[in-house]
Amino acid sequence: MDAPRFRDPQIRIEDLADEPILVLCPRCAGRASVTASRLTCPACGLVREDPRPDFHAWNRPIDPFFREPLWLRADCRGNTLWAFHERHLDLIERFVAAKLRATLS
């Protein structure tokens, strides 16, 4: 069975920051999460606030608020494939799996 058609939902990368971004904890290397105002790690209890947003970081494998490496990242043919969270990863997976891709008008 062929993969379904992918219809581009026209989501900007900034729109994906409406839920916690998964990052590598700078203290224990466990899975932490970042919102626009806070970094928290349930494994070691780290909490950081008052991020310095970096608007140049939106298209790199780091979170744009605290600039920590993303949890969901992998080497892919000499580049890094990355996602902010599971919803972002699902969007990428549906795009890659589709035989046909279309944009919404």
Contact map, one row per residue, 1 for C-alpha under 8 A:
111000000000000000000000000000000000000000000000000000000000000000000000000000000000000000000000000000000
111100000000000000000000000000000000000000000000000000000000000000000000000000000000000000000000011000000
111110000000000000000000000000000000000000000000000000000000000000000000000000000000000000000000111000000
011111000000000000000000000000000000000000000000000000000000000000000000000000000000000000000000111100000
001111100000000000000000000000000000000000000000000000000000000000000000000000000000000000000000011111000
000111110000000000000000000000000000000000000000000000000000000000000000000000000000000000000110011111000
000011111000000000000000000000000000000000000000000000000000000000000000000000000000000000000000000011110
000001111110000000000000000000000000000000000000000000000000000000000000000000000000000000000000000011110
000000111110000000000000000000000000000000000000000000000000000000000000000000000000000000000000000000110
000000011111000000000000000000000000000000000000000000000000000000000000000000000000000000000000000000110
000000011111101100000000000000000000000000000000000000000000000000000000000000000000000000000000000000000
000000000111111100000000000000000000000000000000000000000000000000000000000000000000000000000000000000000
000000000011111110000000000000000000000000000000000000000110000000000000000000000000000000000000000000000
000000000001111110000000000000000000000000000000000000000100000000000000000000000000000000000000000000000
000000000011111111000000000000000000000000000000000000000000000000000000000000000000000000000000000000000
000000000011111111100000000000000000000000000000000000000000000000000000000000000001000100000000000000000
000000000000111111111000000000000011000000000000000000000000000000000000000000000001000000000000000000000
000000000000001111110000000000000010000000000000000000000000000000000000000000000000000000000000000000000
000000000000000111111000000000000010000000000000000000000000000000000000000000000000000000000000000000000
000000000000000011111100000000001110000000000000000000000000000000000000000000000000100000000000000000000
000000000000000010111110000000001110000000000000000000000000001000000100000000000001100000000000000000000
000000000000000000011111000000111100000000000000000000000000000000000111000000000001100000000000000000000
000000000000000000001111100000111100000000000000000000000000011000011111000000000001000000000000000000000
000000000000000000000111110011110000000000000000000000000000000000011110000000000000000000000000000000000
000000000000000000000011111111110000000010000000000000000000000000010000000000000000000000000000000000000
000000000000000000000001111110000000000000000000000000000000000000010000000000000000000000000000000000000
000000000000000000000000111110000000000000010100000000000000000000000000000000000000000000000000000000000
000000000000000000000000111111000000000000110000000000000000000000000000000000000000000000000000000000000
000000000000000000000001111111100000000000000000000000000000000000000000000000000000000000000000000000000
000000000000000000000001100111110000000010100000000000000000000000000000000000000000000000000000000000000
000000000000000000000111100011111000000011100000000000000000000000000010000000000000000000000000000000000
000000000000000000000111100001111100001111100000000000000000000000000000000000000000000000000000000000000
000000000000000000011110000000111110001110000000000000000000000000000000000000000000000000000000000000000
000000000000000000011110000000011111111100000000000000000000001011000000000000000000000000000000000000000
000000000000000011111000000000001111111000000000000000000000000010000000000000000000000000000000000000000
000000000000000010000000000000000111110000000000001000000000000010000000000000000000000000000000000000000
000000000000000000000000000000000111111000000000111000000000000010000000000000000000000000000000000000000
000000000000000000000000000000000111111100000011111000000000000000000000000000000000000000000000000000000
000000000000000000000000000000011110111110000111100000000000000001000000000000000000000000000000000000000
000000000000000000000000000000011100011111001111000000000000000000000000000000000000000000000000000000000
000000000000000000000000100001111000001111111110000000000000000000000000000000000000000000000000000000000
000000000000000000000000000000110000000111111100000000000000000000000000000000000000000000000000000000000
000000000000000000000000000101110000000011111000000000000000000000000000000000000000000000000000000000000
000000000000000000000000001100000000000011111100000000000000000000000000000000000000000000000000000000000
000000000000000000000000000000000000000111111110000000000000000000000000000000000000000000000000000000000
000000000000000000000000001000000000001111011111000000000000000000000000000000000000000000000000000000000
000000000000000000000000000000000000011110001111100000000000000000000000000000000000000000000000000000000
000000000000000000000000000000000000011100000111111000000000000000000000000000000000000000000000000000000
000000000000000000000000000000000000111000000011111000000000000000000000000000000000000000000000000000000
000000000000000000000000000000000000110000000001111100000000000000000000000000000000000000000000000000000
000000000000000000000000000000000001110000000001111110000000000011000000000000000000000000000000000000000
000000000000000000000000000000000000000000000000011111000000000011000000000000000000000000000000000000000
000000000000000000000000000000000000000000000000001111100000000111000000000000000000000000000000000000000
000000000000000000000000000000000000000000000000000111111100000110100000000000000000000000000000000000000
000000000000000000000000000000000000000000000000000011111100000100000000000000000000000000000000000000000
000000000000000000000000000000000000000000000000000001111110000100000000000000000000000000000000000000000
000000000000000000000000000000000000000000000000000001111111111100100000000000000000000000000000000000000
000000000000110000000000000000000000000000000000000001111111011100000000000000000000000000000000000000000
000000000000100000000000000000000000000000000000000000011111100000000000000000000000000000000000000000000
000000000000000000000000000000000000000000000000000000001111111000000000000000000000000000000000000000000
000000000000000000000000000000000000000000000000000000001011111000001100100000011110000000000000000000000
000000000000000000000010000000000000000000000000000000001101111100111100000000000000000000000000000000000
000000000000000000001010000000000100000000000000000000001101111111111100000000000001000000000000000000000
000000000000000000000000000000000000000000000000000011111100011111100000000000000000000000000000000000000
000000000000000000000000000000000111100000000000001111000000001111100000000000000000000000000000000000000
000000000000000000000000000000000100001000000000001110000000001111110000000000000000000000000000000000000
000000000000000000000000000000000000000000000000000001001000011111111000000000000000000000000000000000000
000000000000000000000011110000000000000000000000000000000000011001111100000000000000000000000000000000000
000000000000000000000011000000000000000000000000000000000000111000111110000000000000000000000000000000000
000000000000000000001111000000000000000000000000000000000000111000011111100000000111000000000000000000000
000000000000000000000111000000100000000000000000000000000000000000001111100000000001000000000000000000000
000000000000000000000110000000000000000000000000000000000000000000000111110000000111100000000000000000000
000000000000000000000000000000000000000000000000000000000000100000000111111000011110000000000000000000000
000000000000000000000000000000000000000000000000000000000000000000000001111100011100000000000000000000000
000000000000000000000000000000000000000000000000000000000000000000000000111111111000000000000000000000000
000000000000000000000000000000000000000000000000000000000000000000000000011111111000000000000000000000000
000000000000000000000000000000000000000000000000000000000000000000000000001111100000000000000000000000000
000000000000000000000000000000000000000000000000000000000000000000000000001111110000000000000000000000000
000000000000000000000000000000000000000000000000000000000000000000000000001111111000000000000000000000000
000000000000000000000000000000000000000000000000000000000000100000000000111101111100000000000000000000000
000000000000000000000000000000000000000000000000000000000000100000000000111100111110000000000000000000000
000000000000000000000000000000000000000000000000000000000000100000000101110000011111000010000000000000000
000000000000000000000000000000000000000000000000000000000000100000000101100000001111110110000000000000000
000000000000000110001110000000000000000000000000000000000000001000000111000000000111110110000000000000000
000000000000000000011100000000000000000000000000000000000000000000000001000000000011111110000000000000000
000000000000000000000000000000000000000000000000000000000000000000000000000000000011111111000000000000000
000000000000000000000000000000000000000000000000000000000000000000000000000000000000111111100000000000000
000000000000000100000000000000000000000000000000000000000000000000000000000000000011111111110000000000000
000000000000000000000000000000000000000000000000000000000000000000000000000000000111111111111000000000000
000000000000000000000000000000000000000000000000000000000000000000000000000000000000011111111100000000000
000000000000000000000000000000000000000000000000000000000000000000000000000000000000001111111110000000000
000000000000000000000000000000000000000000000000000000000000000000000000000000000000000111111111000000000
000000000000000000000000000000000000000000000000000000000000000000000000000000000000000011111111100000000
000001000000000000000000000000000000000000000000000000000000000000000000000000000000000001111111110000000
000001000000000000000000000000000000000000000000000000000000000000000000000000000000000000111111110010000
000000000000000000000000000000000000000000000000000000000000000000000000000000000000000000011111110000000
001100000000000000000000000000000000000000000000000000000000000000000000000000000000000000001111111000000
011111000000000000000000000000000000000000000000000000000000000000000000000000000000000000000111111110000
011111000000000000000000000000000000000000000000000000000000000000000000000000000000000000000000111110000
000111000000000000000000000000000000000000000000000000000000000000000000000000000000000000000000011111000
000011110000000000000000000000000000000000000000000000000000000000000000000000000000000000000010011111100
000011110000000000000000000000000000000000000000000000000000000000000000000000000000000000000000000111110
000000111100000000000000000000000000000000000000000000000000000000000000000000000000000000000000000011111
000000111100000000000000000000000000000000000000000000000000000000000000000000000000000000000000000001111
000000000000000000000000000000000000000000000000000000000000000000000000000000000000000000000000000000111
